[in-house]
Amino acid sequence: MKISHLLIALPLVFAIAACEQKPLSTSEQIKDKVNDTLDRRPNEKLKDAAEDIRDGAKAAAKDLKEAAK
């Protein structure tokens, strides 16, 4: 890779890494919880699948820690 490509890509990587999602306000969190309960969130199936994967990963990590003891 040319150094010039690296010099162009590096600031872009830092700019993207600096972009954080703004924390939700209390009212937005409540609205999201209500919509989650009523299955009205946008992309509900995708979000549910991501939550299932996250929960599975947490359970696997817990099982791994217990097995290591």
DRENVEXBA-38489 format. One line per 5 residues: number of its first residue (from 1); for each residue x, y, z of N, C-alpha, C. Coordinates in pm, 1 decimal. Layout:
# residues N
NUM	X/Y/Z/X/Y/Z/X/Y/Z; ...
# end
This chain:
# residues 69
1	84.9/-117.3/0.0/0.0/0.0/0.0/89.1/122.9/0.0; 51.7/217.8/-78.6/130.5/340.0/-85.2/110.7/422.6/41.1; 213.1/494.1/76.3/207.2/579.5/195.2/99.6/687.0/177.7; 83.0/736.2/55.6/-17.8/840.5/33.9/-157.9/787.9/63.0; -184.5/659.8/28.1/-315.3/601.7/59.5/-334.6/592.1/210.3
6	-228.7/555.0/279.1/-236.1/544.2/424.1/-260.3/680.6/488.3; -193.1/783.1/435.7/-210.5/916.7/491.4/-350.5/971.1/467.6; -414.9/926.5/362.2/-552.8/968.8/335.3/-649.7/886.9/420.3; -624.2/758.9/433.9/-716.0/671.0/504.7/-712.3/692.2/656.0; -596.8/723.0/710.2/-582.0/736.0/854.6/-674.3/842.3/915.6
11	-680.1/963.3/862.1/-773.3/1061.7/920.3/-919.5/1018.4/907.5; -952.5/950.1/798.8/-1088.9/902.4/782.7/-1124.5/800.0/889.8; -1031.0/711.9/920.6/-1054.5/611.7/1024.1/-1075.2/679.2/1159.0; -994.1/780.6/1189.5/-1009.9/851.9/1316.5/-1141.7/927.8/1321.1; -1182.3/984.6/1209.2/-1308.7/1058.5/1205.4/-1426.2/964.5/1229.1
16	-1422.5/848.2/1167.7/-1530.8/751.9/1186.4/-1532.2/699.1/1329.2; -1414.1/674.5/1385.1/-1405.9/623.0/1521.6/-1455.2/726.4/1623.1; -1441.4/854.6/1590.9/-1483.0/959.6/1683.1/-1634.5/977.1/1685.6; -1701.5/927.9/1584.7/-1847.1/940.9/1577.9/-1911.0/838.9/1670.9; -1972.5/888.0/1774.8/-2042.5/800.5/1868.0/-2191.2/825.8/1857.0
21	-2267.9/722.4/1885.0/-2412.0/741.5/1887.2/-2447.0/816.6/2014.3; -2527.2/919.3/1999.0/-2566.9/1000.0/2112.9/-2655.3/915.9/2205.0; -2630.4/918.6/2335.1/-2715.3/842.4/2426.9/-2860.3/889.3/2416.2; -2950.7/795.2/2429.3/-3092.1/827.2/2419.4/-3138.9/902.3/2543.7; -3228.2/997.2/2522.7/-3286.2/1066.1/2637.4/-3383.2/970.9/2706.9
26	-3427.7/1009.7/2823.2/-3517.8/923.8/2901.4/-3647.0/896.4/2825.6; -3701.1/999.6/2760.8/-3826.7/979.9/2688.1/-3806.7/887.6/2568.2; -3691.4/897.9/2500.8/-3663.7/808.4/2388.4/-3645.4/664.4/2436.4; -3583.4/647.4/2553.0/-3566.3/512.9/2608.2/-3701.9/451.7/2642.7; -3791.0/530.3/2702.3/-3924.1/480.5/2737.3/-4001.6/444.7/2610.4
31	-3993.4/532.6/2510.2/-4062.6/506.6/2384.1/-4010.5/378.1/2320.1; -3878.1/357.3/2324.0/-3819.7/235.7/2266.7/-3865.3/111.8/2343.6; -3872.5/121.5/2475.9/-3919.5/7.7/2557.2/-4065.2/-25.9/2525.9; -4148.5/76.3/2512.5/-4290.2/53.0/2480.9/-4302.7/-9.5/2342.7; -4231.0/47.0/2245.1/-4235.4/-8.4/2109.6/-4180.2/-150.4/2106.2
36	-4080.2/-179.0/2188.6/-4024.7/-314.2/2196.2/-4128.7/-410.8/2252.2; -4197.6/-368.0/2355.5/-4300.2/-452.2/2415.9/-4413.5/-482.1/2317.9; -4450.3/-382.9/2239.6/-4560.6/-397.9/2145.2/-4514.4/-445.0/2006.6; -4385.3/-475.9/1993.3/-4327.5/-519.6/1865.3/-4353.8/-419.7/1753.2; -4334.0/-291.7/1782.1/-4355.7/-187.9/1681.9/-4227.5/-115.7/1643.0
41	-4113.7/-161.0/1687.1/-3989.3/-93.1/1651.7/-3957.9/-113.6/1504.6; -3890.3/-17.5/1440.9/-3845.5/-39.6/1303.9/-3743.4/-153.9/1302.8; -3749.6/-238.3/1202.5/-3658.1/-352.6/1189.6/-3665.1/-443.0/1311.9; -3784.6/-469.9/1359.8/-3804.5/-546.8/1483.0/-3737.1/-683.9/1478.2; -3753.8/-755.4/1368.2/-3696.2/-889.8/1359.9/-3544.0/-885.5/1365.4
46	-3484.3/-786.9/1299.2/-3339.0/-773.1/1299.7/-3288.9/-739.3/1440.2; -3357.5/-647.7/1507.4/-3317.2/-610.3/1643.4/-3333.5/-727.1/1739.9; -3442.0/-803.6/1725.0/-3461.9/-919.9/1810.7/-3352.3/-1023.7/1788.1; -3312.8/-1043.6/1662.7/-3205.7/-1139.2/1632.6/-3074.1/-1092.7/1694.5; -3045.9/-963.3/1686.4/-2922.8/-910.0/1745.1/-2924.4/-926.1/1897.1
51	-3039.9/-903.6/1958.4/-3050.4/-921.4/2103.6/-3031.6/-1067.5/2142.2; -3084.5/-1158.6/2061.9/-3067.0/-1301.3/2089.3/-2920.1/-1341.0/2078.2; -2851.8/-1288.1/1978.2/-2708.7/-1317.6/1961.2/-2630.1/-1263.2/2079.6; -2663.5/-1140.4/2121.1/-2593.7/-1079.2/2236.0/-2614.5/-1161.8/2362.0; -2738.3/-1204.3/2385.4/-2767.9/-1284.0/2504.4/-2696.2/-1419.3/2498.5
56	-2692.0/-1479.1/2380.7/-2621.3/-1605.9/2364.0/-2472.4/-1592.3/2389.2; -2415.2/-1481.7/2342.3/-2271.9/-1458.3/2363.6/-2242.0/-1438.8/2512.1; -2330.2/-1366.6/2581.2/-2311.1/-1347.1/2725.0/-2319.3/-1480.4/2799.5; -2416.9/-1563.6/2761.0/-2432.1/-1694.1/2826.0/-2311.5/-1783.3/2798.2; -2260.7/-1779.4/2674.8/-2144.2/-1860.7/2639.7/-2021.3/-1814.2/2717.1
61	-2005.4/-1683.1/2732.5/-1892.1/-1631.1/2809.3/-1902.1/-1672.8/2955.3; -2022.5/-1668.9/3009.5/-2042.9/-1710.2/3148.2/-2011.2/-1858.5/3164.9; -2058.6/-1941.5/3070.9/-2030.4/-2085.0/3076.4/-1881.1/-2113.0/3064.9; -1813.5/-2035.7/2979.5/-1670.2/-2054.3/2961.9/-1594.5/-2019.4/3089.2; -1636.6/-1911.3/3155.9/-1572.9/-1872.3/3281.6/-1593.0/-1979.2/3388.6
66	-1714.3/-2033.7/3393.2/-1742.2/-2137.6/3492.9/-1664.0/-2265.5/3462.7; -1648.2/-2298.7/3336.3/-1573.4/-2417.6/3297.4/-1424.7/-2401.1/3327.3; -1376.0/-2277.7/3320.3/-1234.4/-2251.6/3345.5/-1200.4/-2265.8/3494.3; -1299.8/-2249.7/3579.2/-1275.7/-2261.1/3724.0/-1261.3/-2401.5/3759.0
# end
